[in-house]
Amino acid sequence: MNPTLVLADHRAGRWRTSEITGAPGPWARATLAEHAGILTLPATAPGGARAVFADDALGTLVVLDGAGQVRRVPVAIPAEHLACDPSGRYVVVTTGLGASWDPWSDLVTVVDLADPSGTTAVRVRVRTGEPGVVIVPDVGTGEPMVVLRHREPGEAEVIPLHDLLRAGPHCPVVRGERLDLQGDLGHGDAADDRTGVVHLSTEAGIERLRVIGGRPERLQTWPWPVPGRAYFLRFDPTTGIVCSVRGADSDAEQWHTWTNHVVRWSRDGAADVIRTGDGLVFRPDAVGGAVAWTVVHPDGDRLAMLTGDRVSEIELAPMSAAPRPGVAPWDPVGDKPAQRRALALVSGDVAAVTRGGDGELHLVRPTGIESTIDLGSPFDEGGHLGVIRVPETWVDGVGR
C-alpha cells in the first residue's frame, strides 16, 4: 500500500487525501486545527481507524480509516494538541487559545474509538492554558496515564485514563498528581511508549519524567546544548530518537537573523547538533532515522534532509508573499496572511513540502525536487500535511 498524504488548507476550510502515486481525492469541508495537526494511529486502532484531526469550525474529531471513510465525534475546541494511547483506541484532545490572546478554556476531551456509534466522548475540566498531552503506561502498573503539560506556571499533571473515562457529564473537574516544571513556557511534547519516558520541551531544556504508581517522577533534564532553547519535539519510534529544532531567537522583526540548530537525542541522552543556518525554521519531521526541516530566508528558501550524518539541502522556489525582514514572520504581509511551509516526510528519502500562498506541493528527494503539484487551493500559512503509512505497531502518538 502506498503512503497517503492528508492535505489541509485550514484557512480555506478544505482538506483531502492523496496517494503519493495516485490521483488526489475530492476536496471536503473541514477546518483542520492546524496547531493540533494530524495524528497517525497505530495498527491496533479499532475499526480500521488510521488517522484523526480536529475540525475547529464544527467542533468534531474527524476519524479517517484505510478505505477513505470518515466519521466524526464531537469534541471541545479550539483544539490545541492531540495524543493517542499506545493501542490507538483512545484519543485525547486539549483546548488552547484559539483567537484569544489569553488562556480561557480548561476543557479536555477523551474519545473512545472502539465505540461504533462514534458518540463516546467525555469532557472534563483541568486548568486553563495551552496544554500539551501525551499518554504513556505507568512503568509500575502498566496502566495508561494521561500527562498534561501546562504553561505559566509550568507544570506536568498526571491523570489515570480511567479517571477521565468514568467522569460524568456536564464537564466535571478532574485533576491529577502534579509536578512543577523548571520552565514556564513549554512548547513540544514526546513520549516513548516502550520506556514510559515523557519528554517536555521548555526554556530549561528537555524536561523528562515517567509515571510510577500514579505519580510523576522527575528524570534528568537534557539541557539545550547550544544558545537558545528547543521547540517542536519529534519522536521517531523506529529509532527511539527525540529531535528538536530552533535556537537563540532575537527580536521577532529580525527573524532572518535567528540562529537555528537541529538536535537529536538518543535514549541514553547523547546529542548530535546540526547547524541549520539563519532564518525561520518551522516544524521538522522525523521518520525511519531521517529528519527533515525547511529554512525560510530572504536570500532563498531550502529544504534539508538529514540521513545518518549527511545533510542534503534543496533549494525551493520563493513564496510570493514570504515573510519580510522588519516584520514578525507571523504578521500579515499586506492583505495576505504570513506565509510559511508545511512539511511531512513520506519516507526516509522523500519529503512533501508546500509553497504557502502559491498553492503548490513539492515532492523532494535528497537529489532535488522530483515533482511539483498544483493543489488547486492557495494553502495560505502553508496549510498542513500528514502521512498515513502502512499501519505500524509503534507510532509517534502525538498529533503533528
NORHU-V663380 format. One record per residue. N is the residue number from 1. RES is the residue in three letters. NEAR is the number of other C-alpha atoms within 12 Angstrom. D_LAST is the distance of its C-alpha to the last C-alpha in Angstrom with 2 decimals. Layout:
n->N res->RES near->NEAR d_last->D_LAST
n->N res->RES near->NEAR d_last->D_LAST
This chain:
n->1 res->MET near->13 d_last->22.15
n->2 res->ASN near->17 d_last->20.31
n->3 res->PRO near->27 d_last->16.51
n->4 res->THR near->36 d_last->15.38
n->5 res->LEU near->39 d_last->13.20
n->6 res->VAL near->44 d_last->11.75
n->7 res->LEU near->49 d_last->12.71
n->8 res->ALA near->46 d_last->12.62
n->9 res->ASP near->42 d_last->15.04
n->10 res->HIS near->38 d_last->14.22
n->11 res->ARG near->30 d_last->17.31
n->12 res->ALA near->26 d_last->19.48
n->13 res->GLY near->28 d_last->18.13
n->14 res->ARG near->31 d_last->17.79
n->15 res->TRP near->39 d_last->15.63
n->16 res->ARG near->35 d_last->16.72
n->17 res->THR near->35 d_last->16.21
n->18 res->SER near->30 d_last->17.98
n->19 res->GLU near->25 d_last->19.09
n->20 res->ILE near->30 d_last->19.07
n->21 res->THR near->16 d_last->22.86
n->22 res->GLY near->13 d_last->23.62
n->23 res->ALA near->14 d_last->24.01
n->24 res->PRO near->22 d_last->21.22
n->25 res->GLY near->21 d_last->21.59
n->26 res->PRO near->18 d_last->22.84
n->27 res->TRP near->22 d_last->20.96
n->28 res->ALA near->24 d_last->20.34
n->29 res->ARG near->22 d_last->20.12
n->30 res->ALA near->29 d_last->17.10
n->31 res->THR near->35 d_last->15.47
n->32 res->LEU near->44 d_last->11.74
n->33 res->ALA near->46 d_last->10.56
n->34 res->GLU near->40 d_last->8.71
n->35 res->HIS near->40 d_last->7.81
n->36 res->ALA near->41 d_last->6.51
n->37 res->GLY near->41 d_last->4.55
n->38 res->ILE near->44 d_last->5.31
n->39 res->LEU near->45 d_last->6.31
n->40 res->THR near->46 d_last->8.73
n->41 res->LEU near->45 d_last->11.92
n->42 res->PRO near->36 d_last->14.69
n->43 res->ALA near->25 d_last->18.02
n->44 res->THR near->24 d_last->19.70
n->45 res->ALA near->35 d_last->17.94
n->46 res->PRO near->25 d_last->20.95
n->47 res->GLY near->27 d_last->22.21
n->48 res->GLY near->28 d_last->20.36
n->49 res->ALA near->39 d_last->17.02
n->50 res->ARG near->42 d_last->14.37
n->51 res->ALA near->51 d_last->11.21
n->52 res->VAL near->49 d_last->10.75
n->53 res->PHE near->52 d_last->9.63
n->54 res->ALA near->49 d_last->11.77
n->55 res->ASP near->40 d_last->14.60
n->56 res->ASP near->36 d_last->15.44
n->57 res->ALA near->26 d_last->18.86
n->58 res->LEU near->22 d_last->20.17
n->59 res->GLY near->24 d_last->18.64
n->60 res->THR near->31 d_last->17.48
n->61 res->LEU near->46 d_last->14.83
n->62 res->VAL near->40 d_last->14.87
n->63 res->VAL near->39 d_last->15.30
n->64 res->LEU near->35 d_last->15.59
n->65 res->ASP near->30 d_last->17.98
n->66 res->GLY near->28 d_last->19.22
n->67 res->ALA near->19 d_last->22.07
n->68 res->GLY near->25 d_last->20.14
n->69 res->GLN near->20 d_last->21.26
n->70 res->VAL near->26 d_last->19.46
n->71 res->ARG near->28 d_last->20.25
n->72 res->ARG near->30 d_last->19.37
n->73 res->VAL near->33 d_last->19.62
n->74 res->PRO near->30 d_last->20.36
n->75 res->VAL near->39 d_last->18.13
n->76 res->ALA near->37 d_last->18.55
n->77 res->ILE near->36 d_last->16.91
n->78 res->PRO near->39 d_last->15.75
n->79 res->ALA near->44 d_last->12.46
n->80 res->GLU near->47 d_last->10.87
n->81 res->HIS near->49 d_last->8.54
n->82 res->LEU near->53 d_last->8.33
n->83 res->ALA near->49 d_last->9.62
n->84 res->CYS near->49 d_last->12.18
n->85 res->ASP near->47 d_last->15.39
n->86 res->PRO near->38 d_last->16.35
n->87 res->SER near->30 d_last->18.24
n->88 res->GLY near->41 d_last->15.59
n->89 res->ARG near->34 d_last->18.24
n->90 res->TYR near->41 d_last->16.99
n->91 res->VAL near->51 d_last->13.89
n->92 res->VAL near->49 d_last->13.88
n->93 res->VAL near->56 d_last->12.90
n->94 res->THR near->49 d_last->13.80
n->95 res->THR near->43 d_last->15.25
n->96 res->GLY near->36 d_last->15.40
n->97 res->LEU near->26 d_last->17.71
n->98 res->GLY near->24 d_last->17.23
n->99 res->ALA near->15 d_last->20.13
n->100 res->SER near->13 d_last->21.87
n->101 res->TRP near->11 d_last->22.31
n->102 res->ASP near->14 d_last->23.18
n->103 res->PRO near->22 d_last->21.62
n->104 res->TRP near->21 d_last->23.19
n->105 res->SER near->30 d_last->21.28
n->106 res->ASP near->32 d_last->21.47
n->107 res->LEU near->38 d_last->20.29
n->108 res->VAL near->47 d_last->18.07
n->109 res->THR near->46 d_last->17.97
n->110 res->VAL near->42 d_last->18.13
n->111 res->VAL near->41 d_last->18.23
n->112 res->ASP near->38 d_last->20.28
n->113 res->LEU near->37 d_last->19.33
n->114 res->ALA near->23 d_last->22.71
n->115 res->ASP near->19 d_last->24.58
n->116 res->PRO near->18 d_last->25.67
n->117 res->SER near->15 d_last->26.59
n->118 res->GLY near->24 d_last->23.02
n->119 res->THR near->19 d_last->24.54
n->120 res->THR near->27 d_last->23.75
n->121 res->ALA near->34 d_last->21.62
n->122 res->VAL near->36 d_last->22.81
n->123 res->ARG near->34 d_last->22.29
n->124 res->VAL near->35 d_last->23.38
n->125 res->ARG near->31 d_last->23.75
n->126 res->VAL near->34 d_last->22.82
n->127 res->ARG near->32 d_last->23.00
n->128 res->THR near->29 d_last->21.82
n->129 res->GLY near->36 d_last->19.25
n->130 res->GLU near->41 d_last->15.54
n->131 res->PRO near->48 d_last->14.67
n->132 res->GLY near->48 d_last->11.80
n->133 res->VAL near->46 d_last->12.12
n->134 res->VAL near->49 d_last->12.42
n->135 res->ILE near->50 d_last->15.10
n->136 res->VAL near->46 d_last->17.50
n->137 res->PRO near->36 d_last->21.09
n->138 res->ASP near->34 d_last->23.97
n->139 res->VAL near->25 d_last->25.51
n->140 res->GLY near->19 d_last->28.90
n->141 res->THR near->16 d_last->28.75
n->142 res->GLY near->23 d_last->25.70
n->143 res->GLU near->26 d_last->24.90
n->144 res->PRO near->36 d_last->21.23
n->145 res->MET near->44 d_last->20.45
n->146 res->VAL near->51 d_last->17.89
n->147 res->VAL near->52 d_last->17.23
n->148 res->LEU near->53 d_last->16.47
n->149 res->ARG near->48 d_last->16.15
n->150 res->HIS near->41 d_last->18.35
n->151 res->ARG near->31 d_last->19.32
n->152 res->GLU near->24 d_last->22.85
n->153 res->PRO near->23 d_last->24.28
n->154 res->GLY near->31 d_last->21.77
n->155 res->GLU near->36 d_last->21.89
n->156 res->ALA near->45 d_last->20.34
n->157 res->GLU near->38 d_last->21.39
n->158 res->VAL near->42 d_last->21.80
n->159 res->ILE near->41 d_last->22.63
n->160 res->PRO near->35 d_last->23.67
n->161 res->LEU near->38 d_last->21.79
n->162 res->HIS near->22 d_last->25.22
n->163 res->ASP near->24 d_last->26.19
n->164 res->LEU near->36 d_last->23.51
n->165 res->LEU near->29 d_last->24.41
n->166 res->ARG near->19 d_last->28.08
n->167 res->ALA near->25 d_last->27.82
n->168 res->GLY near->17 d_last->29.94
n->169 res->PRO near->17 d_last->29.42
n->170 res->HIS near->13 d_last->29.64
n->171 res->CYS near->24 d_last->26.67
n->172 res->PRO near->22 d_last->28.48
n->173 res->VAL near->22 d_last->27.57
n->174 res->VAL near->31 d_last->26.20
n->175 res->ARG near->25 d_last->25.89
n->176 res->GLY near->27 d_last->25.57
n->177 res->GLU near->24 d_last->26.60
n->178 res->ARG near->27 d_last->25.43
n->179 res->LEU near->28 d_last->25.25
n->180 res->ASP near->24 d_last->25.55
n->181 res->LEU near->35 d_last->23.14
n->182 res->GLN near->29 d_last->24.64
n->183 res->GLY near->29 d_last->22.31
n->184 res->ASP near->25 d_last->21.88
n->185 res->LEU near->29 d_last->18.91
n->186 res->GLY near->37 d_last->15.91
n->187 res->HIS near->39 d_last->12.62
n->188 res->GLY near->47 d_last->10.19
n->189 res->ASP near->46 d_last->10.38
n->190 res->ALA near->48 d_last->10.76
n->191 res->ALA near->49 d_last->13.31
n->192 res->ASP near->38 d_last->15.70
n->193 res->ASP near->38 d_last->17.11
n->194 res->ARG near->25 d_last->20.12
n->195 res->THR near->24 d_last->21.34
n->196 res->GLY near->35 d_last->20.03
n->197 res->VAL near->37 d_last->19.07
n->198 res->VAL near->49 d_last->16.52
n->199 res->HIS near->51 d_last->15.36
n->200 res->LEU near->53 d_last->14.97
n->201 res->SER near->44 d_last->14.92
n->202 res->THR near->38 d_last->17.82
n->203 res->GLU near->31 d_last->20.59
n->204 res->ALA near->27 d_last->22.54
n->205 res->GLY near->36 d_last->20.31
n->206 res->ILE near->45 d_last->18.21
n->207 res->GLU near->42 d_last->19.76
n->208 res->ARG near->39 d_last->19.99
n->209 res->LEU near->40 d_last->21.39
n->210 res->ARG near->40 d_last->22.09
n->211 res->VAL near->40 d_last->23.69
n->212 res->ILE near->26 d_last->27.31
n->213 res->GLY near->20 d_last->29.48
n->214 res->GLY near->29 d_last->27.14
n->215 res->ARG near->27 d_last->27.11
n->216 res->PRO near->36 d_last->24.66
n->217 res->GLU near->29 d_last->26.18
n->218 res->ARG near->25 d_last->25.40
n->219 res->LEU near->21 d_last->24.97
n->220 res->GLN near->21 d_last->25.55
n->221 res->THR near->25 d_last->23.36
n->222 res->TRP near->34 d_last->22.37
n->223 res->PRO near->27 d_last->23.44
n->224 res->TRP near->34 d_last->21.68
n->225 res->PRO near->30 d_last->24.21
n->226 res->VAL near->23 d_last->24.70
n->227 res->PRO near->22 d_last->25.42
n->228 res->GLY near->23 d_last->22.71
n->229 res->ARG near->36 d_last->19.68
n->230 res->ALA near->46 d_last->16.19
n->231 res->TYR near->37 d_last->12.88
n->232 res->PHE near->37 d_last->9.19
n->233 res->LEU near->42 d_last->9.68
n->234 res->ARG near->46 d_last->8.51
n->235 res->PHE near->43 d_last->10.60
n->236 res->ASP near->34 d_last->12.40
n->237 res->PRO near->31 d_last->14.13
n->238 res->THR near->22 d_last->16.83
n->239 res->THR near->25 d_last->18.14
n->240 res->GLY near->31 d_last->17.16
n->241 res->ILE near->33 d_last->16.24
n->242 res->VAL near->47 d_last->14.09
n->243 res->CYS near->50 d_last->13.42
n->244 res->SER near->48 d_last->13.09
n->245 res->VAL near->49 d_last->14.28
n->246 res->ARG near->44 d_last->16.62
n->247 res->GLY near->35 d_last->20.11
n->248 res->ALA near->30 d_last->23.12
n->249 res->ASP near->27 d_last->22.46
n->250 res->SER near->21 d_last->25.76
n->251 res->ASP near->16 d_last->26.63
n->252 res->ALA near->21 d_last->23.85
n->253 res->GLU near->20 d_last->26.47
n->254 res->GLN near->23 d_last->26.89
n->255 res->TRP near->33 d_last->23.27
n->256 res->HIS near->32 d_last->24.66
n->257 res->THR near->28 d_last->26.25
n->258 res->TRP near->33 d_last->23.18
n->259 res->THR near->30 d_last->23.22
n->260 res->ASN near->38 d_last->20.13
n->261 res->HIS near->39 d_last->19.63
n->262 res->VAL near->44 d_last->17.15
n->263 res->VAL near->41 d_last->18.02
n->264 res->ARG near->41 d_last->17.66
n->265 res->TRP near->30 d_last->19.00
n->266 res->SER near->22 d_last->20.55
n->267 res->ARG near->25 d_last->21.28
n->268 res->ASP near->14 d_last->24.62
n->269 res->GLY near->24 d_last->23.29
n->270 res->ALA near->17 d_last->24.48
n->271 res->ALA near->23 d_last->22.58
n->272 res->ASP near->23 d_last->22.53
n->273 res->VAL near->26 d_last->22.32
n->274 res->ILE near->31 d_last->21.86
n->275 res->ARG near->27 d_last->22.92
n->276 res->THR near->35 d_last->20.95
n->277 res->GLY near->31 d_last->23.43
n->278 res->ASP near->29 d_last->23.64
n->279 res->GLY near->37 d_last->21.64
n->280 res->LEU near->45 d_last->18.22
n->281 res->VAL near->42 d_last->15.49
n->282 res->PHE near->41 d_last->12.04
n->283 res->ARG near->39 d_last->8.60
n->284 res->PRO near->46 d_last->9.55
n->285 res->ASP near->46 d_last->8.56
n->286 res->ALA near->44 d_last->10.73
n->287 res->VAL near->35 d_last->12.48
n->288 res->GLY near->28 d_last->16.15
n->289 res->GLY near->30 d_last->17.25
n->290 res->ALA near->38 d_last->16.15
n->291 res->VAL near->45 d_last->14.07
n->292 res->ALA near->50 d_last->13.67
n->293 res->TRP near->46 d_last->13.47
n->294 res->THR near->46 d_last->15.37
n->295 res->VAL near->45 d_last->18.21
n->296 res->VAL near->42 d_last->19.68
n->297 res->HIS near->33 d_last->23.34
n->298 res->PRO near->25 d_last->26.55
n->299 res->ASP near->22 d_last->28.14
n->300 res->GLY near->23 d_last->25.61
n->301 res->ASP near->33 d_last->21.94
n->302 res->ARG near->40 d_last->20.81
n->303 res->LEU near->48 d_last->18.13
n->304 res->ALA near->44 d_last->18.50
n->305 res->MET near->42 d_last->17.95
n->306 res->LEU near->38 d_last->18.94
n->307 res->THR near->25 d_last->20.56
n->308 res->GLY near->19 d_last->22.74
n->309 res->ASP near->14 d_last->24.45
n->310 res->ARG near->15 d_last->24.56
n->311 res->VAL near->25 d_last->22.64
n->312 res->SER near->28 d_last->23.05
n->313 res->GLU near->27 d_last->22.74
n->314 res->ILE near->28 d_last->22.90
n->315 res->GLU near->25 d_last->24.11
n->316 res->LEU near->32 d_last->22.42
n->317 res->ALA near->27 d_last->24.44
n->318 res->PRO near->26 d_last->24.29
n->319 res->MET near->34 d_last->22.76
n->320 res->SER near->25 d_last->25.66
n->321 res->ALA near->32 d_last->24.48
n->322 res->ALA near->38 d_last->22.80
n->323 res->PRO near->39 d_last->22.78
n->324 res->ARG near->30 d_last->26.27
n->325 res->PRO near->24 d_last->27.73
n->326 res->GLY near->17 d_last->29.27
n->327 res->VAL near->19 d_last->26.60
n->328 res->ALA near->26 d_last->23.36
n->329 res->PRO near->32 d_last->20.51
n->330 res->TRP near->25 d_last->19.00
n->331 res->ASP near->23 d_last->22.50
n->332 res->PRO near->20 d_last->23.79
n->333 res->VAL near->24 d_last->25.92
n->334 res->GLY near->14 d_last->28.95
n->335 res->ASP near->11 d_last->28.06
n->336 res->LYS near->23 d_last->24.73
n->337 res->PRO near->25 d_last->21.34
n->338 res->ALA near->29 d_last->20.04
n->339 res->GLN near->37 d_last->18.51
n->340 res->ARG near->44 d_last->15.77
n->341 res->ARG near->45 d_last->13.86
n->342 res->ALA near->45 d_last->10.55
n->343 res->LEU near->44 d_last->10.08
n->344 res->ALA near->47 d_last->9.22
n->345 res->LEU near->44 d_last->11.58
n->346 res->VAL near->36 d_last->13.62
n->347 res->SER near->32 d_last->15.70
n->348 res->GLY near->25 d_last->17.11
n->349 res->ASP near->30 d_last->19.19
n->350 res->VAL near->36 d_last->17.62
n->351 res->ALA near->46 d_last->14.90
n->352 res->ALA near->48 d_last->14.20
n->353 res->VAL near->52 d_last->14.25
n->354 res->THR near->45 d_last->15.35
n->355 res->ARG near->43 d_last->18.37
n->356 res->GLY near->41 d_last->17.61
n->357 res->GLY near->37 d_last->20.64
n->358 res->ASP near->31 d_last->22.41
n->359 res->GLY near->33 d_last->20.64
n->360 res->GLU near->32 d_last->20.35
n->361 res->LEU near->41 d_last->18.06
n->362 res->HIS near->36 d_last->19.09
n->363 res->LEU near->32 d_last->18.87
n->364 res->VAL near->36 d_last->19.63
n->365 res->ARG near->30 d_last->21.26
n->366 res->PRO near->29 d_last->22.58
n->367 res->THR near->18 d_last->25.85
n->368 res->GLY near->23 d_last->24.71
n->369 res->ILE near->26 d_last->23.42
n->370 res->GLU near->19 d_last->24.19
n->371 res->SER near->20 d_last->23.93
n->372 res->THR near->21 d_last->23.04
n->373 res->ILE near->24 d_last->22.37
n->374 res->ASP near->19 d_last->23.36
n->375 res->LEU near->33 d_last->20.74
n->376 res->GLY near->21 d_last->23.34
n->377 res->SER near->30 d_last->21.22
n->378 res->PRO near->35 d_last->20.86
n->379 res->PHE near->39 d_last->17.09
n->380 res->ASP near->38 d_last->17.92
n->381 res->GLU near->38 d_last->15.52
n->382 res->GLY near->42 d_last->14.00
n->383 res->GLY near->45 d_last->12.43
n->384 res->HIS near->47 d_last->9.04
n->385 res->LEU near->47 d_last->8.66
n->386 res->GLY near->43 d_last->7.51
n->387 res->VAL near->43 d_last->10.06
n->388 res->ILE near->38 d_last->12.15
n->389 res->ARG near->33 d_last->14.63
n->390 res->VAL near->24 d_last->17.80
n->391 res->PRO near->25 d_last->17.02
n->392 res->GLU near->23 d_last->16.70
n->393 res->THR near->23 d_last->17.98
n->394 res->TRP near->32 d_last->15.48
n->395 res->VAL near->43 d_last->11.72
n->396 res->ASP near->46 d_last->9.05
n->397 res->GLY near->44 d_last->9.31
n->398 res->VAL near->49 d_last->6.38
n->399 res->GLY near->47 d_last->3.80
n->400 res->ARG near->44 d_last->0.00
